[in-house]
């Protein structure tokens, strides 16, 4: 029995980046180059609501501590 292996391209997953727009630029570029689909949120409270609403959607969460208040 001969087997044929086809290359499989799967998305890396989704990442949630939390922080001000200036703080999100570098992580956004890096994660997109790694193959992640990124969502961006300014407010940590809104981010927590998003995570609670959809708990299994994001494989990575990046929190910018410099933009917290």
Buried (B, 14 or more C-beta within 10 A) or exposed (E): EEEEEEEEEEEEBBBBBBBBEEBBEEBBEEBEEEEBEBBBBEBBEEBEEBBEEEEEEBEBEBBBEEBEE
